[in-house]
Amino acid sequence: MHDETTHPHDHAHDHGSETGGEARERWKHDGVRVIPGDSLDSNTAQTPGMFRQAAINHARVGAQKIWAGTVAIAPDAKTGVHHHGALESVIYVISGRARMRWGDRLEYVAEAGPGDFIFVPPYVPHQEINADPDQPLHCVLVRSDNEAVVVNITDVEPVERPETVHWVDPIHAHP
């Protein structure tokens, strides 16, 4: 943590020839931003069956390396099959029950509930399913670039019975 009293630092040096006052004024508008939950942007790439809204991207806040937003899926609904190109994605489940299918024929499946994180590597074809027939699924999404890359795939013939895959922590292996 930065403490001005014990580690004095002239922030004007961080911004070329800006004076201290100019740097402070810049931070006022280019520093931390709070995006209210009721002002998310639905003008982002969509996939049938889900509703994405952007909170953080280049156009909204100047983000250079990340995209973040929300997704909602109606009870007992599923999305179209898609991937996110070269981007890595993280999904955090806020409420509901997420069933993820993935693979060239959606041959793998796993489920996640509130408080769980889901990692989707680049180019992995996947489908989100709301496994709860009564409640909507709400998640937060974060991607490794500032653009909302979505490649919808329409010619997938899913296997009838996908194989359940349980995550094994490679760092803290269980005996």
N, C-alpha and C positions, 0 to 999 in steps of 0.2 A: 504494500500500500504506500502511496506517495504522501509524504508529510512535508508541507511547505516550511515548517518551523525547523525541522532537523535536516532537510535536504533541499535548500533553496535551489530553484531552477527557473531560469528566465524563459518562459514559454514563447517569447517573441523570436527566439533563435530557431524554434521549430518551424517557423513559417517565413523563412527568407527575410525580407526587409520589413516585415510587419512590426509595428510598435506594440507594446504591451496592450494598449487599448484596442488596437485593430485586431489583435489575436483574440482578445476576450470577446469582442463583438462577433468575430467569425465563429467562435465556439458556441455563441448563443444560438446561431442558426444551423451550424454544421456539426454540432456536438451530439449529445444524447437526444434521441427522439422517442417519444411515447406515442404509439399508434393505438388509439382507442379501438376496442373490440367491435364497436358498431360502425367503424369506418373502413373496414377491409374492402379490397377491390376484387370484384368478381370478374373483371375483365382480364382473365388469365386463361391459359390453356385448360381445357376441360376434357374429361373422359366420360362417356355415357355411364349413368348410374351413380355419379358422385357430384358434389358441389364444392369446388375449390375456390378459396379466396386468398389473395395475396395480402400480406402485411408488410413484408420487407422484400424489396427488390431494387434494382437499379433505378427504375423510373420513379418510384415512390420516395426513396430515401438516399439514393446514390450508392447502394450496396455494391461492392466490387466482387465479392467472393461467395456470397450466400443468397439464397432465396428462402423465405419462410412464410407460412400461411396456415390456413386451416382447411379441413375437409369434413364434410358431413355426408353420411350415407343413410338412407331411409331404412327402417326396420325390414329385415329379411330381403334386402336388395343386394345386388352385386354390380361391380363395375365392369366395363369392357376391359379386355386384355390390353396392356400397354407397357411401355418401358420409358425410361428417362434419359436415353442416350448415354453419354459419357459421365453423367452426373451420379453421385452417390446421394441416396435419400435416407432420411431418418424420419420415422413416424412415431409420435408419442400418443398413446391412447388416453384420452381424457375420460370418456365414458362410453359404455357399450362393450360389445365383444367383437373383435376383429378376427376374421379368418382370412389368412393370406394363402393364395395358391400361386405357384410359380413354376417356371420351366417352359420348354418349348411346347409342351402339351398340358401345361398346368398339372404336372404329375406329382408335385410335392405340395404339402399343406402344413400350416402351423397356425395356432391361435394365440391371441394376445388380449389382455384385459386392461382395465384402468391402471395407470402407472407403469405399464410395460412399454418398452421401446422396440421398434422394428427397424432393422437395417436392410436396405435394398441396394445391392451393388449395381454398378453401371450395366446397362443393356439387358438386365434380367427381365424377361417377360413375366408380368405378374397381374394378379387380379385381387382387389379387395372385396371382401364379402362381409356384410353385417350379419353375424351369426345369431343375433337376437331378433326374434320375430316381432317383438313388441316395442323396443326402444331404439332410437336413432344411435348411430355410431358417430362420435365426435373425436377428431384427432388434430394434432398439430404436426405440420410437415416442415422439414428443413432440408434444403438441397445445397450441394457443394458449388453452385454457381449462381449468379444473379439473374439468370434467365429461367423461365418456366418451360423447360424442354419436356414435351409429352409426345410420344409416338404411339398412336393408337393402332392396334393390330386387329384386323378383322378376319383373318383366315386361320384361326386356331381351332383345332378339334380337340377339346379337353378329354383327358382320360376319364373314365367313369369313376374309378376309385383311386384318388391320389394317395401317395405314401406319406404318412405323418412323419415329420422331421422334428426332432427335439434338439435344441441348441446345446452344444457342449462347450463350456468355457475353456479355451485352450490355455489360459493363464492359471486358473485355479481348478485344475482337474480334480474331479471327485474320485475317491478310492474305489 
